[in-house]
């Protein structure tokens, strides 16, 4: 019997996973983006792979959870600030044993879901998969990467879900150190996403330009120090180098935060840099780079121009204004 998977979210990553899982599972999409839902209802969901191949699938997508039958697995892919709303919308989709999986950015998502529905059924995961919405109803794959999940033996749907992901072509890693995993992704997100969002540049420029690379790597190092202060070990030896490698590997990607800014949407900056700042305050770790990145993104969110593009890195002031003039 095919797994029934509820995709909670209508953005790029949710659309990518929905399309790839469609042949392996009975997948339904629940979200709140009207243009996306209308496009899928009218024309289906089109997935354009990185090599140019494309396919269009007929899928169920709705903003009304009461129209859907309960699911075996709920895959939560909404923005971090929407997790509370997802909790409420999940209620009618859950059976006694429904597995809930979060692959969201930032901190606090697992806690919110576990508090509502029990830690025994909520799995923390991270992924470096990349995807971009070309237009409503059309998603483009923008880089493959593994899906890492915390091991769970208590839920009957965990192993079938892992098998389903692998059958759909995803690379899946099972890990024990969940906090290290989450903070490892957080360090990379904090290093890449805010800079690309406020400068309107693709990921690759951060690795190519020395000044941008210095800021990116400094943000990652700050995050690593904040993690270490809590006894959390990242899943790689050097956070700064890891951020540079990811920026290179995803050179043509537009980060999810840049896509949010381009749409005029709220970003996840509070759950990324904001969470790092709070951890730094709690454990007496200075986080001035993340604080500046947070301020810049909040200004952009508020529609306010950024007048001061200077940021101090290792005692040297870096002026990023000229990079903001390079938009694509």
C-alpha positions, 0 to 999 in steps of 0.5 A: 500500500502506498504511503499517504503523504501530506506536503505542508507548504506550497513553496519551492522545496515543497513543490520539488518534493511533491513532484518527485514523490508523486510516483512513489506515494499518494501525495497531497499539498496543503498551503496558503499561496493562492496563485500556486494553488490555482496554477496547480489546479488549472495546469498541474505542477511542472518540475524542471530538472537542472538538466532541462528535462521537465514533467507536469503532474496532476496533483491535489493541492488545497488551502482547506485541510478539512477537504483532505483525508488523514495522512501517514506522514506530514512533511512540514516545509512552511516558513519558520514563522508559519509553523504555529499556523501549520500546527493548527492546520495539521489537526484534521490530517493526523491519525493516531500514528501519523509521522510529522517530519520537519525540514524547515530552516532555523531553530524552534520548529521541532519544539513547536511541533513536538509540544503540540503533537508529541516528541515521539512522532516528530522527526527533525531533519535538514536538507541542502536541496535547492529549488526555485519557483519559476512562476506559480505552478512551475518549480526548477530544481537548483541543486541536489543534496542529502536529506538528513533525518534523526533516527526514529524507531518509535513510529511505524511510518518512519522506515517506510517514509525513508524507503519512499524518499530513496525510491524517489531518488533522494539521498537520505542519511540517518543521524543521531546528533540532531542538534549538531545537524540543525546548527550545522545548517543554521551556520550555513544559512546565516552565512549565505541567505542574508547577504544574498537577500540584501545584495540581490545576488546569487550564492556563488558571488559570495565565494567569488568576491573576497569582501563578501567571502570574509563576511560570509565566513565570519557569520558562519564562525560566529554561529559555530562559536555559539553552538560550541558554547552550548556543547553542540558539535557541528557535523563538519570541522570548519563552519567558515569553510563549509559555508564557502563550499556550499556557496560554490556548490550552489553558485547559480542558486537564489537563496530562499531568503532572496526569493522571499525578498523578491516577492516582498514576503516576510523572511526567516531572518528571526529564526536564523540570525535572530536565533543565533543572536539570542543564543549568543546573549544567553551564553555570552558569545558576541554575535556582531556579524549576525546582528548586522545581517539581521538589521539589514534584512529587517530594514529590507522587510520594512521597505526601508533603504539601507544607507550604511553598508559597512560591516566590521570583520575581524577589526577591518571595516568592509564596505559592501555597497558596490555589490548591491549595485550588481543585481540579477 
